[in-house]
Amino acid sequence: MSGSWDKTVRVWDAVSGQCVLGPLEGHTEYVTSVSFSPDGARIVSGSKDSTVRVWDAVSGQCVLGPLEGHTRGVNSVSFSPDGKRIVSGSRDNTVRVWDAVSGQCVLGPLEGHTGAVFSVSFSPDGARIVSGSGDKTVRLWDAVSGQCVLGPLEGHTGWVTSVSFSPDGKRIVSGSDDKTVRVWEKNKDDYTSRTILDTSAKVVSVSISPHDHIAFAQLEQNNVGVYEITSETTQSPEDDDTRVIMDVQSAADQKRKPFFTNRLQSIYIRNVQFISADAFQGCTALETVHMPTVTVIGTNAFKGCTALQFVSMVRNRLRNSAQSTPPPTMPKVIYINPGAFQGCTGLTKIDIQNVKFQDIGANAFKGCTGLTDLNIPNVIKIGANAFQGCTNLTLTLGDVDTIGEGAFTNCVKVTINSLQHIQPNGGKKVKYSSYNLARGARYRKLLAINATTIIKIGKTIWERITGKNPNGQIKLRL
């Protein structure tokens, strides 16, 4: 879902990228903020025209509004957890709460900020409202009485552009154009803050995941970072090159998947171990990915990222002179699920120094025609068709337990130090032996020996020679 300078709201299919609803027209100035209701049935929008509107998420009809009361542009809107109220923050320095059915202003204006209110959000229980302002402070409001129950919370040295509660309501995360993200921890009578992220760019949007341990900071200049909330201060990526998007709002219902737009260029993922299925699928502008702590890459996670050129899975330390501990010497173990990088035709380099692969799933790198040379010394299992269609690839492997059918179809050359099993599609593992491989077409097929592939295992090379007969021949050379 998006709000635009063209004064409209649009809803997009998270998989295909097609506009499925809109443009929703009615605002007379650009749209600054949009949000789904908890049940996904409605959309609220705020605009520079000083009004709030509510739209039916199926028909696109404006079912409520314009809600008038603010005297300057509305910067932020959000539904309450029960969907019965809407909170808005404005450039008139105030916060208002609206009845989501009648459209009446039931609370406010809530006054106290001395600068524009850039971000507002309800607590998970709906009892409180947090606001961030151009006066560099965060305030907490009682959502029934309208009293400011805490604040101003001071610490930021620039405008507070985004605020959000943790799912348990015990923490608030705030982002600022002072280039920091802060977490405010709830004590008995107060909140204390600490900086968890010090970046090189202004922060424009932050949120906390449902797992209550990850803060997502979407940064200015098309940057994004993913960080774990720990007891330590976190520095920005060493190369400061994590370009992506400015703001993402995912739907409340599970029919619309969280997604990143195709403006994504580069991403640095820190202190996150799992990338979910389809997470970046179809991000056709994505060029580089750094994921030093990731251990599981989900099914189709980067499928179809045709511009992706470089992937790093190597651990590295933070860019902080106080942290001099060298990178861990133990190998990082990674699971790559089926189709994770399938169709990434522009991928030319994968940095996997000191990485051990437990499983490279079926079709994981299928069709990655840009790969030319890859050395994977530590891998246990390679799935069916894992490198199929990598027509320019010379692959060097260490000790492998199991290789699936068609894993190397059309690769240029594959060298394996040792191999224990071959596994047909849908079948049980077959014990590998030189005799079986040399004698039977079935086993040659499993390893995908064909006109363009040479496979070397230990001191033995099997090479298929074409042109002498239609079926080809196998030569055994010691």
C-alpha positions in Angstrom: 0.0 0.0 0.0 1.3 3.5 -0.8 0.4 7.1 -0.6 1.8 9.5 -3.1 2.6 13.0 -4.2 -0.1 12.6 -6.8 -2.7 12.8 -4.0 -3.8 9.2 -4.3 -3.6 5.9 -2.5 -2.9 2.6 -4.2 -2.8 -1.0 -3.0 -0.4 -3.5 -4.6 -0.2 -7.2 -4.9 2.8 -8.2 -2.8 3.7 -11.1 -5.1 3.1 -9.8 -8.6 3.7 -6.1 -7.9 0.5 -5.2 -9.8 -1.8 -2.4 -8.6 -4.9 -4.2 -7.4 -6.8 -1.2 -6.0 -6.7 2.5 -6.9 -5.9 5.1 -7.5 -8.1 6.1 -4.5 -8.9 9.8 -5.1 -10.2 12.5 -2.8 -7.3 14.2 -1.1 -6.5 17.6 -2.5 -2.8 17.5 -1.5 -0.2 14.8 -1.4 -0.7 11.8 0.9 1.8 11.5 3.7 0.7 8.4 5.6 -1.3 5.2 5.0 -2.2 2.3 7.2 -4.4 -0.8 7.1 -7.0 -1.5 9.9 -6.2 -4.6 12.0 -8.6 -6.7 10.1 -7.3 -5.5 6.7 -10.8 -4.3 5.7 -10.1 -0.6 5.7 -7.3 1.9 4.9 -6.7 5.2 6.7 -4.8 8.0 5.0 -3.5 11.3 6.1 -2.6 14.2 3.8 -1.0 17.6 3.6 -4.6 18.9 3.0 -5.0 18.6 6.8 -7.6 15.8 6.6 -7.9 12.1 7.3 -9.9 9.7 5.1 -10.9 6.1 5.5 -11.3 3.8 2.5 -12.8 0.3 1.9 -9.9 -2.0 1.2 -11.9 -4.0 -1.3 -14.0 -1.5 -3.2 -11.8 1.5 -2.8 -14.7 3.7 -1.8 -14.1 6.5 0.7 -16.3 5.4 3.6 -15.4 8.1 6.1 -14.1 11.6 5.8 -12.7 13.9 5.1 -12.1 14.2 8.9 -11.4 17.8 9.6 -9.8 19.4 12.7 -6.1 19.7 12.1 -5.0 23.2 11.0 -2.0 22.0 9.1 -1.0 18.9 7.2 -1.4 15.4 8.7 1.9 13.6 8.9 0.9 10.3 10.4 -2.2 8.1 10.9 -2.8 4.7 12.5 -5.6 2.5 13.7 -6.0 1.3 17.3 -5.5 -2.4 17.8 -9.3 -3.0 18.0 -9.9 -0.9 14.8 -12.4 1.4 16.6 -10.2 4.5 16.7 -7.7 6.4 14.5 -4.9 8.5 15.8 -3.3 11.3 13.7 -0.3 13.6 14.2 0.0 16.9 12.4 2.3 19.8 11.5 0.0 21.9 13.8 2.0 20.2 16.7 -1.0 18.3 17.9 -2.3 14.7 18.2 -6.0 13.8 17.6 -8.0 10.6 18.1 -11.0 9.9 15.9 -13.9 7.5 16.1 -13.4 5.1 13.2 -17.1 4.7 12.6 -18.6 8.1 13.1 -15.6 10.2 12.2 -16.0 12.3 15.3 -12.8 13.7 17.0 -13.2 12.0 20.4 -9.9 13.2 21.9 -7.8 16.2 21.3 -6.1 18.2 20.2 -3.5 16.8 22.5 -1.0 19.7 23.0 2.5 19.7 24.4 4.8 19.3 21.5 6.5 22.5 20.3 7.2 21.1 16.8 5.4 19.2 14.1 4.2 15.7 15.1 5.8 13.3 12.5 4.7 10.0 13.9 2.0 8.5 16.1 1.1 5.0 17.2 -1.2 3.1 19.6 0.2 0.7 22.2 -0.7 -3.0 21.7 -3.4 -2.7 24.3 -4.8 0.5 22.9 -4.4 2.3 26.2 -1.6 4.6 25.2 -0.4 6.7 22.3 3.2 7.5 21.5 4.2 10.5 19.4 7.5 11.7 17.9 8.0 15.4 17.0 10.2 17.9 15.3 10.9 19.3 18.8 13.3 16.3 19.2 11.2 14.6 21.8 8.9 11.6 22.4 5.7 11.8 24.4 3.4 9.2 25.8 -0.4 10.0 26.1 -3.3 8.3 27.8 -5.6 7.2 25.0 -8.7 7.8 27.1 -8.1 11.0 29.0 -5.7 12.6 26.6 -3.2 13.4 29.4 0.5 13.4 28.6 1.5 10.7 31.1 5.2 10.7 30.2 7.6 13.1 28.6 9.0 14.9 26.9 11.5 12.0 26.6 14.7 13.7 25.5 17.8 12.2 23.9 17.6 12.7 20.2 19.4 15.8 18.8 17.2 16.0 15.6 13.6 15.6 14.6 12.0 12.4 15.8 10.6 11.0 12.5 9.2 7.6 13.6 8.0 5.9 16.7 6.6 2.5 17.5 5.8 0.2 20.4 7.2 -3.3 20.9 4.5 -6.0 20.7 4.5 -6.4 24.5 4.2 -2.6 25.0 7.3 -2.5 27.3 9.6 -0.7 24.8 9.4 2.2 22.4 11.7 2.5 19.4 12.3 5.9 17.8 14.1 7.0 14.7 15.5 10.5 14.1 17.1 12.6 11.5 20.0 12.8 14.0 20.9 9.5 12.3 20.2 7.3 15.3 17.6 4.8 16.5 16.8 4.7 20.2 15.0 2.1 22.3 13.2 3.4 25.4 12.9 0.8 28.1 10.0 0.9 30.6 11.0 1.2 34.2 8.7 1.7 37.2 7.8 5.3 36.6 9.9 6.2 33.5 11.5 5.1 30.3 15.2 5.2 29.8 16.8 5.2 26.4 19.8 3.9 24.7 21.1 4.2 21.1 21.0 0.8 19.3 21.9 2.1 15.9 24.2 4.9 14.9 24.0 5.4 11.1 25.4 7.6 8.4 22.0 8.7 7.2 18.8 10.2 8.6 16.3 7.6 9.9 12.8 8.0 8.5 10.9 4.9 9.7 11.3 2.3 12.4 9.3 -0.7 13.8 9.7 -3.7 16.0 9.0 -7.2 14.7 6.3 -9.5 16.2 9.1 -11.6 17.7 10.0 -8.6 19.9 13.7 -8.7 19.3 14.4 -7.1 16.0 14.2 -3.4 15.1 13.8 -2.5 11.5 15.2 0.8 10.5 14.4 2.2 7.1 16.8 4.9 6.3 16.9 8.0 4.1 18.7 7.9 0.8 17.1 4.5 0.0 18.7 2.7 2.9 17.5 -0.1 5.1 19.0 -2.0 8.0 17.8 -4.9 10.1 19.1 -5.0 13.7 18.6 -7.0 16.9 17.7 -5.2 20.0 20.5 -6.2 22.4 22.3 -4.5 25.3 24.9 -3.1 23.0 25.2 -0.1 20.8 25.2 -1.1 17.1 27.1 0.7 14.4 26.0 1.0 10.8 27.4 -1.4 8.2 31.0 -1.1 7.5 30.5 -0.1 3.9 27.5 2.1 4.6 25.9 0.7 1.5 22.5 -0.6 2.4 20.3 1.2 0.0 16.6 0.5 -0.4 13.4 2.1 0.3 11.9 4.7 2.6 8.8 3.2 4.1 7.0 -0.1 4.0 3.6 -0.9 5.5 2.5 -4.6 5.4 -1.2 -5.6 5.5 -2.8 -6.8 8.7 -4.3 -9.9 7.2 -2.1 -12.8 6.0 -3.4 -12.7 2.5 -1.1 -9.8 1.7 2.5 -10.7 2.4 5.0 -8.3 3.8 7.2 -7.2 1.0 9.9 -4.8 -0.3 9.5 -2.9 -3.4 11.5 -3.3 -6.6 13.5 -0.1 -5.7 15.6 -2.2 -3.4 19.3 -1.9 -4.5 21.4 -3.2 -1.6 20.8 -4.5 1.9 22.9 -5.3 5.0 21.2 -7.7 7.4 22.8 -7.8 10.9 22.1 -10.0 13.9 19.3 -11.8 12.1 19.6 -15.5 11.6 16.6 -16.4 9.5 15.4 -14.9 6.2 11.9 -16.0 5.5 10.5 -17.5 2.4 9.9 -15.1 -0.5 11.3 -12.3 1.6 13.0 -10.5 -1.4 11.5 -12.4 -4.3 11.2 -10.4 -7.4 13.3 -7.4 -6.1 14.6 -6.8 -9.6 16.8 -3.8 -8.7 18.6 -5.6 -5.8 22.4 -5.6 -6.5 24.2 -6.6 -3.3 23.3 -8.5 -0.2 25.5 -8.6 3.0 24.2 -11.1 5.7 27.1 -11.9 8.1 24.9 -13.5 10.7 22.2 -15.2 8.7 22.2 -19.0 9.0 18.9 -19.9 7.2 17.9 -18.5 3.8 14.2 -19.3 3.1 12.6 -20.9 0.1 12.7 -18.5 -2.9 14.0 -15.8 -0.7 15.9 -14.0 -3.5 14.3 -15.8 -6.4 14.1 -13.7 -9.6 16.5 -11.0 -8.3 18.0 -10.7 -11.8 20.2 -7.7 -11.0 21.8 -9.3 -7.9 25.5 -9.4 -8.5 27.2 -10.0 -5.1 26.2 -11.9 -2.0 28.3 -12.0 1.2 27.7 -14.6 3.9 30.9 -13.9 5.8 31.0 -12.8 9.4 32.7 -9.5 10.1 33.0 -7.2 13.1 31.2 -3.9 13.6 32.8 -0.7 12.5 33.6 0.5 16.1 37.1 1.1 17.3 36.1 0.0 20.8 35.2 -3.5 19.5 38.5 -5.1 18.6 37.4 -8.8 18.9 38.3 -10.6 15.7 35.7 -12.5 13.7 34.9 -16.0 15.0 37.1 -18.8 13.8 34.5 -21.5 13.9 32.7 -22.0 10.6 29.2 -20.5 10.2 26.7 -23.2 9.2 24.1 -22.2 6.6 21.0 -23.8 5.3 20.0 -22.6 1.8 16.4 -23.6 1.1 15.0 -24.6 -2.3 15.0 -21.9 -5.0 16.7 -19.4 -2.7 18.7 -17.7 -5.6 16.9 -19.3 -8.5 17.0 -17.2 -11.6 19.5 -14.7 -10.3 21.1 -14.4 -13.7 23.3 -11.4 -12.8 24.9 -13.1 -9.8 28.7 -13.3 -10.3 30.2 -13.5 -6.9 29.4 -15.2 -3.6 31.6 -14.6 -0.6 31.5 -17.7 1.6 34.9 -17.7 3.3 34.8 -19.9 6.5 31.2 -20.9 5.8 29.9 -24.5 6.1 26.8 -25.5 4.2 24.5 -28.0 5.8 22.1 -28.1 2.9 22.0 -26.4 -0.5 18.4 -27.1 -1.5 16.8 -28.1 -4.8 17.0 -25.4 -7.5 18.9 -23.2 -5.0 21.1 -21.6 -7.8 19.2 -22.9 -10.8 19.7 -20.7 -13.8 22.4 -18.5 -12.3 24.2 -18.1 -15.6 26.5 -15.3 -14.3 28.3 -17.6 -11.9 31.7 -18.6 -13.3 33.8 -19.9 -10.5 32.7 -21.2 -7.1 34.6 -23.0 -4.4 32.5 -24.7 -1.6 34.9 -26.7 0.6 32.3 -27.5 3.2 28.9 -28.9 2.2 26.9 -31.9 3.3 24.0 -32.1 0.9 23.3 -30.6 -2.5 19.7 -30.9 -3.7 18.3 -31.9 -7.1 18.9 -29.3 -9.8 20.7 -27.1 -7.3 23.1 -25.7 -10.0 21.2 -26.7 -13.1 21.6 -24.3 -15.9 24.7 -22.6 -14.5 26.2 -22.8 -17.9 29.4 -20.8 -17.1 30.1 -22.4 -13.8 33.2 -24.2 -12.7 32.4 -25.7 -9.3 34.8 -27.1 -6.8 33.5 -29.0 -3.8 35.0 -30.6 -0.8 33.7 -33.7 1.0 30.0 -34.2 0.1 27.6 -36.7 1.6 24.7 -36.5 -0.9 24.1 -35.1 -4.3 20.6 -34.9 -5.8 19.6 -35.7 -9.3 20.5 -33.2 -12.0 22.4 -31.0 -9.5 25.0 -29.9 -12.1 23.2 -30.1 -15.4 25.0 -27.9 -18.0 27.7 -26.8 -15.6 31.1 -26.4 -17.2 33.1 -28.4 -14.7 32.5 -29.9 -11.2 35.3 -31.2 -9.0 34.4 -33.2 -5.9 37.0 -34.3 -3.3 34.8 -37.2 -2.0 31.2 -38.3 -2.3 29.1 -40.7 -0.3 25.7 -40.9 -1.9 23.6 -40.0 -4.9 19.9 -39.4 -4.5 17.4 -39.7 -7.4 14.4 -37.3 -7.4 11.8 -38.7 -4.9 14.0 -41.7 -4.2 16.2 -43.1 -1.5 19.9 -42.3 -1.3 22.1 -44.6 -3.4 25.6 -45.5 -2.1 28.1 -44.0 -4.5 30.8 -46.2 -6.0 33.1 -45.8 -9.0 31.6 -49.0 -10.5 28.0 -47.8 -10.3 28.9 -44.4 -11.8 30.9 -45.9 -14.7 28.6 -48.7 -15.6 25.1 -47.2 -15.5 23.4 -44.3 -17.4 21.2 -43.9 -14.4 24.0 -42.8 -12.2 25.6 -40.6 -14.8 22.2 -38.9 -15.1 22.1 -38.3 -11.4 25.3 -36.4 -11.5 24.1 -34.7 -14.7 27.1 -35.6 -16.8 26.4 -34.3 -20.2 27.9 -32.7 -23.3 29.1 -29.6 -21.4 30.0 -31.1 -18.0 33.2 -32.7 -16.7 33.0 -34.2 -13.2 36.1 -35.1 -11.3 35.9 -37.2 -8.1 39.2 -37.8 -6.5 41.7 -39.0 -9.1 39.1 -40.2 -11.5 37.5 -38.2 -14.3 34.4 -39.2 -16.2 33.9 -37.3 -19.4 31.0 -37.6 -21.7 32.2 -37.4 -25.3 29.6 -36.4 -28.0 29.6 -37.0 -31.7 30.6 -40.7 -31.7 27.1 -42.0 -31.0 23.8 -40.4 -30.1 23.9 -41.6 -26.5 27.4 -40.5 -25.9 30.2 -42.5 -24.2 31.9 -42.6 -20.8 35.7 -42.7 -20.6 37.4 -43.8 -17.4 40.8 -42.2 -16.9 43.0 -42.9 -13.8 
